[in-house]
Amino acid sequence: MLLEKYRPKNPAEFIGNAAALDEMRRWLAGWHRGHALIVHGPAGTGKTLAVRLLACELGYELLETGADEKRDTEYARRIISASMQRSFSRRKKLILMDDMEQIESKKHIAELIERSLYPVVMTAENAYEAGLAPVRRMSHVIKFSKIRYDSISKFLARICAKEGIAYEARGLDQLARMANGDMRAALLDLEQMESVAAEAVAGTGYRDDSSDMFSTVRMVLKSSSMEGASLALQKCDDPENAGRWLEENIPEEYDRHGIAGAFNFMSKSDIMNSRVIRRQSWSLAKYSYAFTFHGTALSKSAPRAGFARYRPPRFFPRKSDEPLEKFAAAMHASKRKIDRNFIRSIAKSRKVQNDVGLTKEDIRRL
């Protein structure tokens, strides 16, 4: 997967937002207790990657919260406890909290900042949301901007040269513009193309400002590693519905053995979801996400080359409630107490139809 193969190994290889990266380095050098850092900006600009690269460069042990822990009500207390403990390796720690908008309890985050013995760095798409105001007052804010299209184009040209991908300069420029400043999206689009011609690029379409489910599906179905699946989960805005999207599109990418393996993991995810609902134990959701994302990604022997057109899941249309409302009113009962099968059986009676006021269209919709 190009996204993993060409990920920067050090800050010198990082593309775009060089000034923001230097500012982060200076903040870490002058950090003091009770103060945190918020790195915000559009998706795909490298916020999380920049923190990881700096942690490696400066010798920090990175303690990172995962996307699958956002529903766990106890995770904040665990992070607070870890932030007050010395490392076994005697290395200094750096605490990274990704996607701040998804974290419900901001008071625990404020407590973490106050009590932590180590720097706390948070990422968000918009640091100036109203819900982040208490945390923002305790933090230094650094903005990441969209990556310039010419920087993306030059990087894609180097990859095409190394991978032997035929390209036109005009096609690469167009692909870079359509990525809308999102390097991750540009790499995912490039991976699906056998050659980069302007005509072929036109079919990919411009990227929305926010992460979409099509990107998540593409990352899972094109990845064959745990790391790629983890990145898809981390960037997914709606992991609960991702399974439906994957179920719809798995046959477009996998052979019969891959399909069997992927749906085996999907069935395990459904079992885990039922336990989450039955026990109201949201900490189990991380296992459901692991089956959905990691299990599906690892079920194939190798990613399929070429472009695949993904589609949203096909839901069964909801039946109209109007006939039920008519029956409920006539029988002085709520809709919940009216059994649709019972109604369908007695609705054949002409007398019932006349008394309730059912039309032929109502009967068809029952």
The 8 nearest C-alpha neighbors of each residue, nearest first, counted from 0:
[[1, 2, 3, 4, 222, 221, 190, 223],
 [2, 0, 4, 3, 5, 186, 190, 187],
 [3, 1, 0, 4, 5, 186, 6, 183],
 [4, 2, 6, 1, 0, 5, 227, 226],
 [3, 5, 1, 2, 6, 0, 7, 158],
 [6, 4, 3, 1, 2, 7, 158, 8],
 [5, 7, 3, 4, 2, 8, 1, 13],
 [8, 6, 12, 9, 13, 5, 10, 11],
 [7, 9, 6, 12, 10, 52, 13, 11],
 [8, 10, 11, 52, 7, 12, 13, 56],
 [11, 9, 13, 12, 52, 53, 8, 49],
 [10, 12, 9, 13, 7, 8, 14, 17],
 [13, 11, 7, 10, 9, 14, 8, 6],
 [12, 14, 10, 11, 7, 15, 9, 49],
 [15, 13, 12, 16, 150, 17, 146, 151],
 [14, 16, 146, 17, 13, 147, 150, 44],
 [17, 15, 19, 18, 143, 20, 144, 14],
 [16, 18, 20, 19, 15, 21, 14, 13],
 [19, 17, 21, 20, 16, 22, 15, 23],
 [20, 18, 22, 16, 21, 17, 23, 141],
 [19, 21, 17, 23, 18, 22, 16, 24],
 [22, 20, 24, 18, 23, 19, 25, 17],
 [21, 23, 19, 25, 24, 20, 26, 18],
 [24, 22, 26, 20, 21, 25, 19, 27],
 [23, 25, 21, 27, 22, 26, 20, 28],
 [26, 24, 28, 22, 23, 27, 21, 29],
 [25, 27, 23, 29, 28, 24, 30, 22],
 [28, 26, 30, 24, 29, 25, 23, 118],
 [27, 29, 25, 26, 30, 24, 23, 31],
 [30, 28, 26, 27, 25, 31, 24, 23],
 [29, 31, 27, 28, 26, 118, 32, 34],
 [32, 30, 34, 33, 29, 118, 117, 35],
 [33, 31, 34, 116, 113, 30, 115, 117],
 [32, 34, 113, 112, 31, 35, 114, 137],
 [33, 35, 32, 138, 137, 31, 112, 36],
 [36, 34, 138, 119, 120, 112, 139, 137],
 [35, 37, 120, 139, 138, 140, 121, 119],
 [38, 36, 121, 140, 122, 120, 139, 39],
 [39, 37, 122, 141, 142, 140, 121, 123],
 [40, 38, 123, 124, 142, 122, 125, 126],
 [39, 41, 124, 143, 142, 144, 125, 42],
 [42, 40, 124, 44, 43, 145, 144, 208],
 [43, 41, 44, 181, 210, 209, 40, 124],
 [42, 44, 181, 183, 182, 45, 41, 184],
 [43, 45, 42, 181, 145, 46, 41, 146],
 [44, 46, 48, 43, 47, 49, 42, 143],
 [47, 45, 49, 48, 44, 38, 50, 122],
 [46, 48, 50, 49, 45, 51, 122, 97],
 [47, 49, 45, 51, 50, 46, 52, 7],
 [48, 50, 52, 46, 47, 51, 45, 53],
 [51, 49, 53, 47, 48, 52, 54, 46],
 [52, 50, 54, 48, 49, 53, 55, 47],
 [51, 53, 49, 55, 54, 50, 9, 10],
 [52, 54, 56, 50, 55, 51, 57, 49],
 [55, 53, 59, 51, 57, 52, 56, 58],
 [54, 56, 52, 58, 53, 57, 59, 51],
 [57, 55, 53, 54, 58, 52, 9, 10],
 [56, 58, 54, 55, 59, 53, 52, 24],
 [59, 57, 55, 56, 54, 60, 90, 91],
 [60, 58, 54, 92, 91, 93, 57, 61],
 [59, 61, 92, 93, 91, 90, 62, 58],
 [62, 60, 93, 92, 59, 94, 63, 54],
 [63, 61, 94, 93, 95, 60, 92, 64],
 [62, 64, 95, 94, 61, 96, 65, 97],
 [65, 63, 96, 95, 97, 66, 68, 62],
 [66, 64, 67, 68, 63, 233, 97, 69],
 [65, 67, 233, 68, 69, 232, 64, 97],
 [66, 68, 285, 65, 69, 288, 284, 70],
 [69, 67, 71, 66, 70, 65, 74, 285],
 [68, 70, 71, 67, 66, 102, 101, 65],
 [71, 69, 68, 281, 72, 282, 67, 284],
 [70, 72, 282, 68, 73, 74, 69, 281],
 [73, 71, 74, 70, 75, 282, 69, 281],
 [74, 72, 71, 76, 75, 77, 282, 70],
 [73, 75, 77, 76, 71, 72, 78, 68],
 [76, 74, 78, 77, 73, 107, 79, 72],
 [77, 75, 79, 78, 74, 73, 80, 107],
 [76, 78, 74, 80, 75, 79, 81, 73],
 [77, 79, 81, 75, 80, 76, 82, 74],
 [80, 78, 76, 82, 111, 77, 81, 75],
 [79, 81, 77, 78, 82, 83, 76, 84],
 [82, 80, 78, 84, 83, 79, 77, 85],
 [81, 83, 115, 79, 80, 84, 116, 78],
 [82, 84, 81, 80, 116, 115, 79, 85],
 [85, 83, 81, 82, 86, 80, 116, 115],
 [84, 86, 87, 89, 83, 91, 82, 90],
 [85, 87, 89, 88, 90, 84, 91, 92],
 [88, 86, 89, 85, 90, 84, 91, 60],
 [87, 89, 86, 90, 85, 91, 60, 92],
 [90, 88, 86, 87, 91, 85, 92, 60],
 [91, 89, 88, 86, 60, 59, 92, 58],
 [90, 92, 59, 60, 89, 93, 86, 117],
 [93, 91, 60, 59, 117, 61, 90, 94],
 [92, 94, 61, 118, 59, 60, 62, 117],
 [95, 93, 119, 62, 63, 61, 120, 118],
 [94, 96, 63, 120, 121, 119, 62, 97],
 [97, 95, 121, 64, 63, 120, 122, 94],
 [96, 98, 122, 121, 99, 95, 64, 123],
 [99, 97, 123, 122, 100, 101, 96, 121],
 [98, 100, 123, 101, 102, 97, 122, 121],
 [99, 101, 98, 102, 123, 103, 131, 124],
 [102, 100, 99, 98, 103, 69, 66, 97],
 [103, 101, 99, 100, 104, 69, 105, 98],
 [102, 104, 105, 101, 100, 69, 99, 70],
 [103, 105, 106, 107, 102, 108, 75, 72],
 [104, 106, 108, 107, 103, 109, 102, 134],
 [107, 105, 109, 108, 104, 110, 133, 134],
 [108, 106, 110, 105, 109, 104, 111, 75],
 [107, 109, 111, 105, 106, 110, 112, 104],
 [108, 110, 106, 112, 111, 107, 134, 113],
 [111, 109, 107, 113, 108, 112, 114, 106],
 [110, 112, 108, 79, 114, 109, 113, 115],
 [113, 111, 109, 33, 110, 115, 114, 108],
 [112, 114, 33, 110, 111, 115, 109, 32],
 [115, 113, 111, 112, 110, 116, 33, 83],
 [116, 114, 82, 117, 112, 111, 83, 113],
 [115, 117, 83, 82, 114, 32, 118, 84],
 [116, 118, 115, 92, 93, 82, 119, 94],
 [119, 117, 93, 94, 35, 120, 30, 116],
 [120, 118, 94, 35, 95, 93, 36, 117],
 [121, 119, 36, 95, 37, 35, 94, 96],
 [122, 120, 96, 37, 95, 97, 38, 36],
 [123, 121, 38, 97, 98, 39, 37, 99],
 [124, 122, 39, 98, 99, 125, 126, 100],
 [123, 125, 40, 39, 41, 126, 42, 122],
 [126, 124, 123, 127, 39, 128, 40, 41],
 [125, 127, 128, 39, 123, 124, 131, 37],
 [128, 126, 125, 129, 131, 132, 135, 130],
 [127, 129, 130, 131, 126, 125, 132, 100],
 [130, 128, 131, 132, 127, 133, 126, 135],
 [129, 131, 128, 132, 133, 105, 100, 127],
 [130, 132, 134, 129, 128, 133, 135, 126],
 [131, 133, 135, 129, 134, 130, 136, 128],
 [134, 132, 135, 136, 131, 137, 109, 130],
 [133, 135, 136, 131, 137, 132, 109, 138],
 [134, 136, 132, 138, 137, 133, 131, 126],
 [135, 137, 134, 133, 138, 132, 139, 131],
 [138, 136, 135, 134, 34, 35, 33, 139],
 [139, 137, 35, 135, 36, 34, 136, 140],
 [138, 140, 36, 37, 35, 141, 137, 135],
 [141, 139, 37, 36, 38, 138, 142, 39],
 [142, 140, 38, 37, 39, 19, 143, 139],
 [143, 141, 39, 40, 38, 144, 140, 19],
 [142, 144, 40, 39, 16, 19, 44, 141],
 [145, 143, 40, 146, 142, 16, 44, 41],
 [144, 146, 180, 44, 147, 41, 181, 143],
 [145, 147, 180, 15, 144, 44, 148, 181],
 [148, 146, 150, 149, 180, 145, 151, 15],
 [147, 149, 151, 175, 176, 150, 152, 146],
 [148, 150, 152, 151, 147, 153, 172, 175],
 [151, 149, 153, 147, 148, 152, 154, 146],
 [150, 152, 148, 154, 149, 153, 175, 155],
 [151, 153, 149, 155, 175, 150, 154, 172],
 [154, 152, 156, 150, 155, 151, 149, 157],
 [153, 155, 151, 157, 156, 152, 150, 158],
 [154, 156, 158, 152, 157, 153, 159, 151],
 [155, 157, 153, 159, 154, 158, 152, 160],
 [158, 156, 160, 154, 155, 159, 161, 153],
 [157, 159, 155, 161, 160, 156, 162, 154],
 [158, 160, 164, 156, 162, 161, 157, 163],
 [159, 161, 157, 163, 158, 162, 156, 164],
 [162, 160, 158, 159, 163, 157, 164, 156],
 [161, 163, 159, 164, 160, 158, 157, 165],
 [162, 164, 160, 161, 159, 165, 158, 166],
 [165, 163, 159, 162, 194, 166, 160, 193],
 [166, 164, 194, 195, 163, 159, 167, 193],
 [167, 165, 195, 194, 196, 164, 168, 170],
 [166, 168, 170, 169, 196, 195, 171, 197],
 [167, 169, 171, 170, 172, 166, 156, 152],
 [168, 170, 172, 167, 171, 173, 197, 196],
 [169, 171, 197, 196, 167, 173, 168, 172],
 [172, 170, 174, 168, 173, 169, 152, 175],
 [173, 171, 175, 169, 170, 174, 152, 176],
 [172, 174, 170, 176, 171, 175, 177, 169],
 [173, 175, 171, 177, 172, 176, 200, 170],
 [174, 176, 172, 148, 178, 152, 173, 177],
 [177, 175, 173, 148, 178, 174, 179, 172],
 [176, 178, 205, 174, 179, 175, 206, 173],
 [177, 179, 185, 175, 181, 176, 206, 180],
 [180, 178, 177, 181, 176, 206, 205, 175],
 [179, 181, 145, 146, 178, 147, 182, 148],
 [182, 180, 43, 178, 184, 183, 179, 44],
 [183, 181, 185, 184, 43, 180, 186, 151],
 [182, 184, 43, 186, 185, 181, 187, 2],
 [183, 185, 187, 181, 182, 186, 178, 188],
 [184, 186, 182, 188, 178, 183, 187, 189],
 [187, 185, 189, 183, 188, 184, 2, 190],
 [186, 188, 184, 190, 189, 185, 183, 191],
 [187, 189, 185, 186, 190, 191, 184, 192],
 [190, 188, 186, 192, 191, 187, 185, 195],
 [189, 191, 187, 188, 192, 186, 1, 0],
 [190, 192, 306, 305, 189, 188, 304, 193],
 [193, 191, 194, 189, 190, 305, 306, 195],
 [192, 194, 305, 164, 191, 195, 165, 190],
 [195, 193, 165, 192, 166, 164, 196, 199],
 [196, 194, 166, 170, 167, 165, 192, 171],
 [195, 197, 170, 199, 198, 167, 166, 194],
 [196, 198, 170, 200, 199, 169, 201, 195],
 [199, 197, 201, 196, 200, 202, 170, 195],
 [198, 200, 196, 201, 197, 202, 195, 203],
 [201, 199, 197, 202, 198, 203, 174, 196],
 [200, 202, 198, 199, 203, 204, 197, 173],
 [203, 201, 200, 204, 199, 198, 205, 197],
 [202, 204, 201, 200, 205, 188, 199, 177],
 [205, 203, 202, 201, 177, 206, 200, 178],
 [206, 204, 177, 178, 207, 203, 179, 176],
 [207, 205, 178, 179, 177, 208, 204, 184],
 [206, 208, 209, 205, 210, 211, 179, 178],
 [209, 207, 206, 210, 41, 179, 42, 181],
 [208, 210, 207, 211, 42, 41, 206, 124],
 [209, 211, 42, 208, 212, 214, 207, 235],
 [212, 210, 213, 214, 209, 215, 207, 235],
 [211, 213, 215, 214, 216, 210, 235, 241],
 [212, 214, 216, 215, 211, 217, 309, 310],
 [215, 213, 217, 212, 216, 211, 218, 210],
 [214, 216, 212, 218, 231, 213, 217, 235],
 [217, 215, 213, 219, 214, 218, 220, 245],
 [216, 218, 214, 220, 215, 219, 221, 213],
 [217, 219, 215, 221, 216, 220, 231, 222],
 [220, 218, 296, 216, 222, 228, 217, 221],
 [219, 221, 217, 222, 218, 296, 216, 252],
 [222, 220, 302, 218, 219, 217, 223, 303],
 [223, 221, 219, 227, 220, 224, 218, 296],
 [224, 222, 297, 296, 301, 302, 221, 225],
 [225, 223, 226, 227, 222, 297, 228, 296],
 [224, 226, 228, 227, 293, 229, 223, 297],
 [225, 227, 229, 224, 228, 230, 3, 222],
 [226, 228, 230, 224, 229, 225, 222, 231],
 [227, 229, 231, 225, 293, 230, 219, 226],
 [230, 228, 226, 232, 231, 227, 233, 225],
 [229, 231, 233, 227, 228, 232, 234, 226],
 [230, 232, 228, 215, 234, 229, 233, 218],
 [233, 231, 229, 235, 230, 234, 228, 66],
 [232, 234, 66, 230, 231, 235, 229, 65],
 [233, 235, 231, 232, 230, 236, 210, 215],
 [236, 234, 232, 237, 233, 238, 231, 215],
 [237, 235, 238, 234, 210, 211, 212, 233],
 [236, 238, 239, 235, 240, 241, 212, 232],
 [239, 237, 241, 240, 235, 236, 232, 288],
 [238, 240, 237, 241, 242, 288, 243, 236],
 [241, 239, 242, 238, 243, 237, 244, 245],
 [242, 240, 238, 244, 243, 239, 245, 237],
 [241, 243, 245, 240, 244, 246, 291, 239],
 [244, 242, 246, 245, 241, 240, 312, 247],
 [245, 243, 241, 247, 312, 242, 246, 311],
 [244, 246, 242, 248, 247, 243, 249, 216],
 [247, 245, 243, 244, 249, 248, 242, 262],
 [246, 248, 244, 245, 312, 249, 243, 311],
 [247, 249, 245, 251, 250, 246, 309, 244],
 [248, 250, 251, 252, 246, 245, 253, 247],
 [251, 249, 253, 252, 248, 258, 254, 247],
 [250, 252, 248, 249, 253, 307, 309, 308],
 [251, 253, 250, 249, 303, 220, 254, 248],
 [254, 252, 257, 250, 258, 249, 251, 299],
 [253, 255, 257, 256, 258, 252, 250, 299],
 [254, 256, 258, 257, 259, 253, 250, 260],
 [257, 255, 259, 258, 254, 260, 299, 253],
 [256, 258, 299, 260, 253, 298, 254, 259],
 [259, 257, 255, 261, 256, 260, 253, 254],
 [260, 258, 256, 262, 257, 261, 263, 255],
 [259, 261, 263, 257, 298, 258, 262, 256],
 [260, 262, 295, 258, 264, 263, 298, 259],
 [263, 261, 265, 264, 259, 260, 266, 258],
 [262, 264, 260, 266, 261, 265, 259, 267],
 [265, 263, 267, 262, 261, 290, 266, 294],
 [266, 264, 262, 268, 267, 263, 291, 261],
 [267, 265, 269, 263, 268, 264, 262, 270],
 [268, 266, 264, 270, 265, 269, 271, 263],
 [267, 269, 287, 265, 271, 266, 290, 270],
 [270, 268, 272, 266, 267, 271, 273, 265],
 [271, 269, 267, 273, 268, 272, 266, 274],
 [270, 272, 268, 274, 273, 269, 287, 275],
 [273, 271, 275, 269, 274, 270, 268, 287],
 [272, 274, 276, 270, 275, 271, 277, 269],
 [275, 273, 277, 271, 272, 276, 278, 270],
 [274, 276, 272, 280, 279, 273, 278, 277],
 [275, 277, 279, 273, 274, 278, 272, 280],
 [278, 276, 274, 275, 279, 273, 280, 272],
 [277, 279, 280, 275, 276, 274, 273, 281],
 [280, 278, 276, 275, 277, 281, 274, 282],
 [281, 279, 275, 278, 282, 283, 276, 274],
 [282, 280, 283, 284, 275, 70, 71, 279],
 [281, 283, 71, 284, 280, 285, 70, 68],
 [284, 282, 281, 285, 286, 280, 275, 287],
 [285, 283, 287, 286, 281, 282, 288, 275],
 [284, 286, 67, 288, 283, 287, 289, 282],
 [287, 285, 289, 284, 288, 283, 290, 271],
 [286, 288, 268, 284, 290, 289, 285, 271],
 [287, 289, 291, 285, 286, 290, 292, 284],
 [288, 290, 286, 293, 287, 292, 291, 285],
 [291, 289, 294, 287, 264, 268, 288, 293],
 [292, 290, 288, 289, 265, 294, 295, 268],
 [293, 291, 289, 295, 228, 294, 290, 288],
 [292, 294, 289, 296, 228, 295, 290, 225],
 [295, 293, 290, 297, 296, 264, 292, 291],
 [294, 296, 261, 298, 292, 293, 297, 291],
 [295, 297, 293, 219, 223, 294, 298, 220],
 [296, 298, 294, 223, 295, 299, 293, 224],
 [299, 297, 260, 257, 295, 261, 296, 294],
 [300, 298, 257, 301, 297, 253, 296, 302],
 [299, 301, 298, 302, 257, 297, 223, 256],
 [300, 302, 299, 303, 223, 222, 221, 297],
 [303, 301, 221, 304, 222, 223, 299, 220],
 [302, 304, 252, 301, 305, 221, 253, 220],
 [305, 303, 302, 191, 306, 193, 190, 192],
 [304, 306, 191, 192, 193, 303, 307, 190],
 [305, 307, 191, 192, 308, 304, 193, 190],
 [308, 306, 309, 305, 251, 252, 191, 304],
 [307, 309, 306, 310, 251, 248, 203, 213],
 [310, 308, 248, 307, 213, 311, 251, 216],
 [309, 311, 312, 308, 248, 247, 244, 213],
 [310, 312, 244, 313, 309, 247, 248, 213],
 [313, 311, 244, 247, 243, 314, 310, 246],
 [312, 314, 311, 315, 247, 310, 243, 316],
 [315, 313, 312, 316, 317, 311, 243, 247],
 [314, 316, 317, 313, 318, 312, 319, 243],
 [317, 315, 314, 318, 313, 319, 364, 312],
 [316, 318, 315, 319, 314, 320, 364, 365],
 [317, 319, 316, 320, 364, 365, 315, 321],
 [318, 320, 321, 317, 364, 322, 365, 323],
 [321, 319, 323, 322, 324, 318, 334, 365],
 [320, 322, 324, 323, 319, 325, 361, 326],
 [323, 321, 325, 324, 361, 320, 326, 365],
 [324, 322, 326, 320, 321, 325, 327, 334],
 [323, 325, 327, 321, 322, 326, 328, 320],
 [324, 326, 322, 328, 323, 327, 329, 321],
 [327, 325, 329, 323, 328, 324, 330, 322],
 [326, 328, 332, 324, 330, 325, 329, 333],
 [327, 329, 331, 325, 326, 330, 324, 332],
 [328, 330, 326, 327, 331, 355, 325, 332],
 [329, 331, 327, 332, 328, 326, 333, 325],
 [332, 330, 328, 329, 327, 333, 326, 334],
 [333, 331, 327, 330, 336, 328, 334, 337],
 [332, 334, 335, 336, 327, 337, 331, 328],
 [333, 335, 337, 336, 327, 323, 324, 332],
 [336, 334, 333, 337, 338, 332, 327, 323],
 [337, 335, 334, 333, 338, 332, 327, 339],
 [338, 336, 334, 335, 339, 327, 333, 323],
 [337, 339, 341, 340, 336, 342, 335, 334],
 [338, 340, 342, 341, 343, 337, 365, 323],
 [341, 339, 343, 342, 338, 344, 365, 345],
 [342, 340, 344, 338, 343, 339, 345, 337],
 [341, 343, 339, 345, 344, 340, 346, 338],
 [342, 344, 340, 346, 341, 345, 339, 365],
 [345, 343, 341, 342, 346, 347, 340, 348],
 [344, 346, 342, 347, 343, 348, 341, 351],
 [345, 347, 343, 348, 344, 342, 351, 352],
 [348, 346, 345, 344, 349, 343, 352, 351],
 [349, 347, 346, 351, 350, 345, 352, 344],
 [348, 350, 352, 351, 353, 347, 346, 354],
 [351, 349, 353, 352, 348, 354, 355, 346],
 [352, 350, 354, 348, 353, 349, 355, 346],
 [351, 353, 357, 349, 350, 355, 354, 356],
 [352, 354, 356, 350, 351, 355, 349, 357],
 [355, 353, 351, 356, 352, 350, 357, 329],
 [356, 354, 352, 353, 357, 351, 329, 326],
 [355, 357, 353, 354, 352, 358, 325, 351],
 [358, 356, 352, 355, 361, 353, 359, 362],
 [357, 359, 361, 360, 362, 356, 352, 353],
 [360, 358, 362, 361, 363, 357, 364, 352],
 [359, 361, 363, 358, 362, 364, 357, 365],
 [362, 360, 358, 364, 359, 363, 322, 357],
 [361, 363, 359, 365, 364, 360, 358, 357],
 [362, 364, 360, 361, 365, 359, 358, 343],
 [365, 363, 361, 362, 360, 319, 318, 322],
 [364, 362, 363, 343, 361, 322, 339, 318]]
